[in-house]
């Protein structure tokens, strides 16, 4: 009985686990390996032919040591030489045959990889189209149901608010009036290690599947809901300012309609910025207040320090800043010039009557309308003393990134403060057009979902020599902290995850990203810096008139002779 294995063509395999997924990149990699193998086989065949030629030359070449009449090779030597030459010819032929087989196999693998990629693309497009269609129908249904409220909300926004009470964690601070200073709460201890493992539940796996579809869900819902949003002058104004596409964009119009509904719940207010001191912090003073950021990574880490709960970066202690805190850095350069860096955090409460970093501001920013946080940044720059010829770098996370991009896209803001650069992390910014010549860096990932709230994925962000988006799929990362974050929305959106994305692109040496980062860091770095903190607050726009006892003179705006009670 022969012990040799049967030819592969005769094998039959039944049962077992079927093929569930094909990695087209791995198939393409196998094709490259086969290409290298075929090349090595050809080189071996060439060496065999060279050895045969050398053998024949040695057999027939005259050796001077043998004299003028060398002896002819014996019959036995001739037979051995011929056999060796035949074996070398056979080896060369076999090697060439194997090289040709490797070439054919590599070609088939490339075809298979292309077919897999095409099938995946078609499946993804079909799934995306189905998801968007269902989301559009859902948005249209919600819009029809809320249609009666749209007119009420528009009227309430024009005349007065509905005046519903909105819970807020800072109600006591609002009731205390302007004399009350915002105070931070004791920050938690900084983490000592990255969160790795423990997030392989069914919910985590479901999130890993659904999060990459967030752009289709949001885009479809916004398109359907925008059909019920009444057309207003602001839409035409936006179209004249930004182009016809901005006037009919479903995400922008849908955000505006939802903002009207939410805004009607809040009392009329105005934004104020309050300078903070170290006494207003519940934690230690900021150790970096007297030094410039220097790098994009350090600027983002400092931004995280402004959250009451801290940044979540291992070993980095929070300052215990009050809610709604932003930072303005005045950076001095070696040539004596000055630039400014503004650090803008993200959403904190869902709705608030006192903290403008809430969901209402998110919607207003996405609707390309004036928002409280944008106004707070302008006022903070004015309070800090920024001149109109000194460039400003805007660094934002989540809501802060939307505000930073919206300010960079605003001609009125640029007329007052020249924008030197923009950095965003986890922010939906695709609907904004930033000016040419301004370096812009966006950091996103597939599983955070927040950056897809503009209805676009990272590949659909505007791209130019000045504007670069760095995105990645956390689940495919070799870092266990990334794989853990891929199943938890809060971890995927947190600053430490975006900082790992920044570190990854820096290690890769990517030329476009490195170019934009280098331009940004020219303004972030300097010989010295001074940082000021400001708390943004909403205040009653129309406070009640209160006269001191014995006062008879009415306040400005009250007609003389009017009776005051």
C-alpha positions in Angstrom: 0.0 0.0 0.0 1.5 3.3 -1.0 2.0 5.9 1.8 1.9 8.8 -0.6 -1.0 11.3 -0.2 -3.7 11.3 -2.9 -3.7 14.3 -5.3 -5.6 17.3 -4.0 -8.2 17.0 -6.8 -9.4 13.7 -5.4 -10.1 15.0 -1.8 -13.7 15.5 -0.7 -14.5 17.3 2.5 -18.0 17.3 4.1 -19.2 19.0 7.2 -17.5 21.4 9.6 -17.8 25.1 9.8 -18.3 26.9 6.5 -16.5 30.0 5.3 -18.1 33.0 7.0 -15.7 35.8 6.0 -12.9 36.3 3.5 -10.2 38.9 4.2 -9.5 40.3 0.8 -6.3 42.0 2.0 -5.0 38.6 3.3 -5.8 37.1 -0.1 -3.9 39.9 -1.8 -1.0 39.4 0.6 -0.9 35.7 -0.3 -0.7 36.7 -4.0 2.3 38.8 -3.2 4.0 35.9 -1.4 3.4 33.7 -4.4 4.9 36.4 -6.6 8.1 36.4 -4.5 8.1 32.6 -4.6 7.9 32.5 -8.4 10.7 35.0 -8.6 12.9 32.9 -6.3 12.1 29.7 -8.4 13.1 31.5 -11.6 16.4 32.6 -10.1 17.1 29.0 -8.9 16.4 27.7 -12.5 18.8 30.3 -13.9 21.5 29.1 -11.5 20.9 25.5 -12.6 21.4 26.4 -16.2 24.5 28.4 -15.3 25.9 25.3 -13.5 25.2 23.1 -16.5 27.0 25.6 -18.8 30.0 25.7 -16.4 30.0 21.8 -16.3 30.1 21.6 -20.1 32.8 24.3 -20.3 34.9 22.5 -17.8 34.5 19.3 -19.8 35.7 20.7 -23.1 37.9 23.6 -22.1 41.7 23.0 -22.6 43.8 23.0 -19.4 47.4 24.3 -20.0 48.7 21.9 -17.4 47.8 19.0 -19.6 50.3 20.0 -22.3 49.6 20.6 -25.9 47.7 17.4 -26.4 45.4 16.9 -23.4 43.9 13.5 -22.8 40.3 13.0 -23.9 37.7 12.3 -21.1 37.1 8.7 -20.5 33.9 7.1 -21.4 32.9 6.9 -17.7 33.6 10.6 -17.2 31.6 11.4 -20.3 28.6 9.4 -19.0 28.8 11.1 -15.6 29.0 14.6 -17.1 26.1 13.9 -19.4 24.0 12.6 -16.6 24.8 15.7 -14.4 24.0 18.0 -17.3 20.7 16.2 -17.8 19.8 16.4 -14.2 20.5 20.2 -14.2 18.4 20.6 -17.3 15.6 18.7 -15.7 15.9 20.7 -12.4 15.8 24.0 -14.4 12.7 22.8 -16.3 10.9 21.8 -13.1 11.7 25.1 -11.4 10.4 27.0 -14.4 7.2 24.9 -14.3 6.7 25.6 -10.6 7.4 29.3 -11.1 4.7 29.4 -13.8 2.3 27.6 -11.5 2.9 30.1 -8.7 2.3 32.9 -11.2 -1.0 31.4 -12.2 -2.0 30.9 -8.6 -1.1 34.5 -7.7 -3.2 35.7 -10.7 -6.2 33.7 -9.5 -5.8 35.0 -5.9 -5.8 38.6 -7.2 -8.9 37.9 -9.2 -10.5 36.4 -6.1 -9.5 39.3 -3.9 -11.0 41.7 -6.5 -14.2 39.7 -6.6 -14.4 39.6 -2.8 -13.9 43.4 -2.6 -16.5 44.0 -5.3 -19.0 41.7 -3.5 -18.3 43.4 -0.1 -18.7 46.9 -1.8 -22.0 45.9 -3.3 -23.2 44.3 -0.1 -22.2 47.4 1.9 -23.9 49.7 -0.6 -27.0 47.6 -0.6 -27.0 47.6 3.2 -26.3 51.3 3.4 -29.1 52.1 0.9 -31.6 50.0 2.8 -30.6 51.6 6.1 -30.8 55.1 4.6 -34.2 54.3 3.1 -35.7 53.0 6.3 -34.2 55.9 8.3 -35.6 58.4 5.7 -39.1 56.9 6.1 -38.7 57.0 9.9 -37.6 60.6 9.8 -40.5 61.6 7.5 -42.9 59.9 9.9 -41.5 61.7 12.9 -41.6 65.0 11.0 -45.3 64.5 10.1 -46.1 63.8 13.7 -44.2 66.9 14.9 -45.4 69.2 12.1 -48.0 71.0 14.2 -45.3 71.9 16.7 -42.9 73.4 14.1 -45.1 76.4 13.6 -45.6 76.8 17.4 -41.8 76.6 17.9 -41.1 79.1 15.2 -43.5 81.5 16.7 -42.2 81.0 20.2 -38.6 81.6 18.9 -39.7 84.8 17.2 -41.9 86.2 20.0 -41.0 84.5 23.3 -40.2 81.1 24.7 -42.7 78.7 25.9 -41.2 78.9 29.4 -41.1 75.3 30.4 -38.9 74.4 33.3 -35.8 72.5 32.3 -33.8 70.6 34.9 -30.3 71.8 35.3 -27.4 70.8 37.6 -26.6 74.5 38.0 -30.1 75.9 39.0 -28.8 77.1 42.4 -26.0 78.9 40.6 -28.6 80.6 38.3 -30.8 81.6 41.2 -27.9 83.1 43.0 -27.5 85.7 40.3 -24.4 87.1 38.6 -22.5 87.4 41.9 -22.3 83.6 42.2 -19.1 82.3 40.8 -19.1 78.8 39.2 -17.2 76.3 41.2 -15.8 73.0 40.2 -16.3 69.7 41.8 -13.6 67.4 43.2 -12.1 65.5 40.2 -11.7 61.8 40.3 -8.3 60.2 40.6 -6.5 59.8 37.3 -6.6 56.3 35.8 -3.5 54.3 36.2 -4.0 51.9 33.2 -5.8 51.7 30.0 -9.2 49.9 30.0 -8.5 46.6 28.1 -10.9 43.7 28.0 -14.2 43.0 29.6 -16.3 44.5 26.8 -17.1 41.5 24.7 -20.8 41.4 25.6 -23.6 41.0 23.0 -24.3 44.7 23.4 -20.7 45.6 22.6 -20.6 43.3 19.5 -23.9 44.8 18.4 -22.4 48.3 18.7 -19.4 47.3 16.6 -21.8 46.4 13.8 -24.2 49.4 14.1 -21.8 52.2 14.8 -20.3 52.2 11.3 -23.9 52.6 9.9 -24.5 55.8 11.9 -23.9 58.1 8.9 -26.6 56.2 6.9 -29.0 56.3 9.8 -28.5 60.0 10.6 -28.4 61.1 7.0 -31.6 59.2 6.1 -33.4 60.4 9.2 -32.4 64.0 8.7 -33.4 63.9 5.0 -36.8 62.5 5.9 -37.4 64.8 8.8 -36.3 67.9 6.8 -39.2 67.4 4.5 -41.5 68.6 7.3 -39.4 71.6 8.3 -40.9 74.8 6.9 -38.8 76.8 4.5 -37.6 80.0 6.1 -35.5 83.0 5.2 -32.5 81.5 7.0 -32.4 78.7 4.4 -32.2 81.1 1.6 -29.6 83.2 3.5 -27.5 80.1 4.0 -27.8 79.2 0.3 -26.7 82.6 -0.7 -23.8 82.5 1.7 -22.6 78.9 1.3 -24.1 77.7 -2.0 -27.3 76.0 -3.2 -26.2 72.6 -1.7 -26.1 74.1 1.8 -29.7 75.4 1.4 -31.2 72.0 0.7 -28.9 69.8 2.8 -31.1 67.5 4.8 -28.8 67.4 7.9 -28.5 71.1 8.1 -32.3 71.8 7.7 -33.2 68.9 10.0 -30.9 70.2 12.7 -32.5 73.6 12.4 -36.0 72.2 12.8 -35.1 70.2 15.8 -33.2 73.2 17.3 -36.4 75.3 17.0 -38.4 72.6 19.0 -35.7 72.3 21.7 -35.0 76.0 21.9 -38.7 76.7 22.5 -38.4 74.9 25.9 -35.7 77.2 27.1 -36.1 80.7 28.4 -34.6 83.5 26.5 -31.0 84.0 27.5 -27.7 85.6 26.6 -24.2 84.3 26.9 -21.7 85.6 29.4 -18.1 84.6 30.0 -16.7 84.7 33.5 -12.9 84.8 34.1 -11.8 82.0 36.4 -8.9 81.8 38.9 -7.2 78.9 40.6 -9.6 79.4 43.5 -12.5 78.4 41.3 -10.9 75.0 40.6 -11.7 72.1 42.8 -8.4 70.4 42.0 -4.8 71.5 41.7 -3.8 74.5 39.5 -3.1 73.7 35.9 0.6 72.8 35.7 0.8 73.9 32.0 -0.7 77.4 32.3 2.6 79.1 31.8 3.9 77.0 28.8 2.6 76.7 25.2 1.0 73.5 24.0 3.7 72.9 21.4 2.1 69.9 19.8 -1.3 68.9 18.6 -1.3 66.0 21.1 -0.6 68.2 24.1 -3.3 70.7 23.0 -5.9 67.9 22.9 -4.7 66.6 26.3 -5.0 70.0 27.8 -8.5 70.3 26.4 -9.4 67.1 28.2 -8.2 68.7 31.5 -11.0 71.2 31.2 -13.8 68.6 31.7 -15.0 68.4 35.3 -14.2 64.6 35.2 -10.9 65.1 33.5 -9.5 63.7 30.2 -9.3 60.0 31.1 -5.6 60.0 30.0 -3.6 57.7 32.2 -1.7 59.5 34.9 -3.1 63.0 34.0 -4.9 64.6 36.9 -8.0 66.8 36.3 -8.1 70.3 37.6 -11.8 70.1 38.7 -12.8 72.9 36.4 -16.5 74.1 36.5 -18.8 72.9 33.7 -18.6 75.1 30.6 -15.0 76.0 31.0 -12.8 76.9 28.0 -9.2 78.0 27.8 -7.5 80.8 25.9 -3.7 80.6 25.5 -1.6 83.6 24.5 1.6 82.2 22.8 4.7 84.3 22.3 7.1 83.3 19.5 10.8 83.8 19.0 10.3 86.5 16.5 8.2 88.5 18.9 4.9 87.8 17.3 1.8 86.5 19.2 -0.7 83.8 18.4 -3.7 82.4 20.3 -4.9 78.9 21.0 -8.5 78.3 22.1 -9.4 74.9 23.8 -13.1 74.1 23.4 -14.6 71.0 25.2 -17.6 69.1 24.1 -21.2 68.5 25.1 -21.8 68.2 28.9 -25.5 68.3 29.9 -28.2 67.3 27.5 -30.2 70.5 28.1 -29.4 73.3 30.5 -30.6 76.8 31.3 -27.1 77.9 32.4 -24.5 75.8 30.6 -24.3 76.5 26.9 -22.3 73.3 26.2 -25.5 71.3 25.7 -27.6 69.6 23.0 -29.3 72.9 21.9 -25.9 74.3 20.9 -25.1 71.1 19.1 -28.2 71.5 17.0 -27.7 75.2 16.3 -24.1 74.6 15.2 -25.1 71.7 12.9 -27.8 74.1 11.5 -25.0 76.6 10.6 -26.6 79.2 12.9 -25.3 81.4 15.6 -24.7 79.3 18.8 -23.9 80.2 22.4 -20.5 78.5 22.5 -19.4 80.3 19.3 -20.3 83.6 20.9 -18.6 82.6 24.2 -15.3 81.9 22.3 -15.4 85.3 20.6 -16.1 87.0 24.0 -13.3 85.1 25.7 -10.8 86.1 23.0 -11.9 89.7 23.4 -11.6 89.5 27.2 -8.1 88.0 26.8 -7.0 90.8 24.6 -6.5 89.1 21.2 -5.7 91.7 18.5 -7.2 91.6 15.1 -3.9 90.7 13.4 -3.0 87.8 15.6 -3.8 84.3 14.3 -6.0 81.9 16.4 -5.7 78.1 16.5 -9.1 76.5 17.4 -8.9 73.1 19.1 -12.1 71.3 19.9 -13.5 67.9 20.9 -17.0 66.8 20.0 -19.3 69.9 20.2 -16.1 72.0 20.6 -14.8 70.7 17.3 -18.1 71.7 15.5 -17.8 75.2 17.1 -14.1 75.4 16.0 -14.9 74.5 12.4 -18.0 76.7 12.3 -15.9 79.7 13.5 -13.2 79.0 10.9 -15.9 78.9 8.2 -17.5 82.2 9.4 -16.4 85.3 7.4 -17.4 87.6 10.3 -15.2 85.7 12.8 -12.2 85.6 10.4 -12.6 89.4 9.8 -12.0 89.9 13.5 -9.6 87.0 14.3 -7.5 85.5 11.5 -7.7 81.7 11.8 -4.3 80.0 11.9 -5.6 76.4 12.1 -8.2 74.0 13.3 -8.0 70.7 15.2 -11.1 68.5 15.9 -11.5 65.1 17.6 -14.7 63.2 17.2 -16.7 66.1 15.6 -19.2 66.1 12.7 -17.7 68.8 10.5 -18.3 67.6 6.9 -20.9 70.2 6.1 -18.6 73.2 6.8 -16.3 74.7 4.2 -13.0 75.9 5.7 -11.0 78.6 3.9 -8.0 77.8 1.7 -4.7 78.2 3.4 -5.9 77.2 6.9 -4.4 73.9 8.1 -7.2 71.6 9.4 -6.9 68.2 11.0 -9.9 66.0 11.9 -9.5 62.8 14.0 -12.3 60.3 13.8 -13.0 56.5 14.1 -15.7 54.2 12.9 -17.1 53.1 16.2 -17.6 56.5 18.0 -20.6 57.4 15.8 -20.6 61.1 17.0 -18.4 62.3 14.0 -21.0 60.7 11.7 -23.9 62.8 13.0 -23.5 65.0 9.9 -24.7 62.1 7.8 -21.3 61.6 6.3 -18.5 59.1 7.0 -14.9 60.2 7.3 -14.2 59.4 3.6 -16.8 62.0 2.7 -15.2 64.9 4.6 -13.9 67.7 2.4 -10.3 67.0 1.5 -7.6 69.3 0.2 -3.9 70.1 0.7 -5.0 72.1 3.8 -7.6 69.8 5.2 -6.9 66.2 6.3 -9.1 63.7 8.0 -7.5 60.8 9.9 -9.9 57.9 10.6 -9.5 54.2 11.5 -11.5 51.2 12.5 -10.7 50.5 16.1 -11.7 46.8 15.9 -8.9 46.2 13.4 -6.3 47.7 15.7 -3.5 45.7 17.3 -3.9 47.7 20.5 -6.2 46.0 23.1 -7.3 49.4 24.4 -8.7 50.2 20.9 -10.4 46.9 20.5 -12.1 47.4 23.9 -13.1 51.0 23.0 -14.7 49.7 19.7 -17.5 48.1 21.8 -18.2 51.1 24.1 -19.5 54.3 22.6 -18.1 56.5 25.4 -14.6 55.0 25.2 -14.6 55.2 21.4 -15.4 58.9 21.6 -13.1 59.7 24.5 -9.9 61.8 24.0 -7.5 59.0 24.8 -8.7 57.0 21.8 -8.3 60.0 19.5 -4.8 60.6 20.8 -3.9 57.0 20.0 -5.2 57.7 16.4 -3.0 60.8 16.3 0.0 58.7 17.5 -0.7 56.0 14.9 -0.7 58.4 12.0 2.5 60.1 13.3 4.3 56.8 13.5 3.2 56.0 10.0 4.9 59.0 8.6 1.9 59.9 6.4 3.0 62.9 4.4 -0.3 64.9 4.1 -1.1 64.5 7.9 2.5 65.3 8.8 2.4 68.5 6.7 -0.8 69.8 8.3 0.4 68.9 11.8 3.7 70.7 11.2 2.0 73.9 10.1 -0.3 73.8 13.2 2.6 73.2 15.6 4.4 76.3 14.3 1.6 78.3 16.0 1.1 76.0 19.0 4.7 76.2 20.0 6.6 79.3 21.2 9.0 80.7 23.9 6.3 81.4 26.4 2.5 81.4 27.1 -0.2 82.6 29.4 -3.4 80.7 29.8 -6.7 82.1 31.0 -9.8 80.1 31.9 -13.3 81.3 31.3 -16.7 79.8 32.3 -19.4 80.3 29.7 -22.9 80.8 31.2 -26.4 81.5 30.0 -28.1 84.3 31.8 -31.6 85.7 31.7 -31.8 88.1 28.7 -34.6 90.2 30.3 -34.1 90.3 34.0 -37.0 91.8 36.0 -36.7 95.5 36.9 -36.2 95.9 40.6 -36.0 99.4 42.2 -34.5 100.1 45.5 -36.8 101.5 48.2 -37.3 105.2 47.7 -36.2 105.2 44.1 -38.5 107.3 41.9 -36.4 107.6 38.7 -37.5 104.9 36.2 -34.8 102.8 34.6 -33.8 103.5 30.9 -36.5 102.5 28.5 -39.4 103.2 30.9 -41.5 106.3 29.9 -41.5 109.1 32.5 -44.6 109.1 34.5 -45.1 105.3 34.2 -46.3 103.6 37.4 -43.9 100.9 38.6 -45.0 98.1 41.0 
